[in-house]
Amino acid sequence: MTLLIALTLFVLAVFLGLELITKVPAMLHTPLMSGSNAVSGITLIGALVSAGSDHTMLTTTLGFVAVTLATINVVGGFLVTNRMLTMFAGRKKRRP
């Protein structure tokens, strides 16, 4: 029964996430990306705690995977945000 509840919650979260992302205008994407980077930073801290707890080999392995994925998400988010901000910069700022 717990697996069914978890699966239902996951499907609802995916559906809600897709609905929210598709409804966001392009001008609001950069501020929302910055906000999601902050959430991913919190996720990274939780993953570090999980990886360092050393309860079992499974929790350490899952924590390491979570640290890796959260780091990729944070770095990629900042790169995308930086690229979008340079697109909105004036022409004088782009020339070296």
C-alpha positions in Angstrom: 0.0 0.0 0.0 2.9 2.4 0.8 4.3 1.8 -2.7 1.0 2.7 -4.3 0.7 5.9 -2.3 4.3 6.9 -3.2 3.7 6.1 -6.9 0.5 8.2 -6.9 2.3 11.1 -5.2 5.2 10.8 -7.8 2.8 10.8 -10.8 0.9 13.8 -9.3 4.1 15.7 -8.7 5.3 15.1 -12.3 2.0 16.2 -13.7 1.9 19.3 -11.6 5.5 20.1 -12.5 4.9 19.8 -16.2 1.8 22.0 -15.9 3.6 24.7 -14.1 6.7 24.7 -16.3 4.7 24.9 -19.5 2.6 27.9 -18.2 5.6 30.0 -17.3 6.3 32.9 -19.7 9.9 33.3 -21.1 10.5 36.5 -19.2 9.9 34.8 -15.8 12.2 31.9 -16.6 15.4 33.5 -15.2 14.0 34.4 -11.8 12.4 31.0 -11.4 15.6 29.3 -12.4 17.4 31.2 -9.7 14.8 30.1 -7.2 15.1 26.5 -8.2 18.9 26.8 -7.8 18.4 27.8 -4.2 16.1 24.8 -3.7 18.7 22.5 -5.4 21.3 24.0 -3.0 19.2 22.9 -0.1 18.9 19.4 -1.7 22.6 19.3 -2.0 23.1 19.9 1.7 20.6 17.2 2.5 22.4 14.8 0.1 25.7 15.6 1.8 24.3 14.8 5.2 22.8 11.5 3.8 26.0 10.5 2.1 28.1 11.2 5.3 25.7 9.5 7.7 27.4 6.1 7.2 24.4 4.0 8.3 24.5 1.4 5.5 26.2 1.0 2.2 22.9 1.7 0.5 22.4 5.1 2.1 25.9 6.1 1.4 25.6 5.1 -2.3 22.2 6.8 -2.7 23.6 9.9 -0.9 26.6 10.0 -3.3 24.2 9.7 -6.3 22.1 12.5 -4.8 25.1 14.7 -4.3 26.2 14.1 -7.9 22.8 14.9 -9.4 22.2 17.9 -7.2 25.6 19.3 -8.1 24.9 18.9 -11.8 21.5 20.6 -11.3 23.0 23.6 -9.4 25.9 24.1 -11.8 23.7 23.7 -14.9 21.1 26.0 -13.5 23.6 28.8 -12.9 25.1 28.3 -16.4 21.7 28.6 -18.0 20.8 31.6 -15.8 24.0 33.3 -16.7 23.5 32.7 -20.4 20.0 34.0 -20.3 21.1 37.2 -18.5 23.8 37.8 -21.1 21.1 37.6 -23.8 19.2 40.4 -22.0 22.3 42.6 -21.5 22.7 45.6 -23.7 24.9 45.5 -26.8 27.6 47.7 -25.1 28.1 45.2 -22.4 28.6 42.3 -24.8 31.5 43.8 -26.7 34.9 43.2 -25.1 
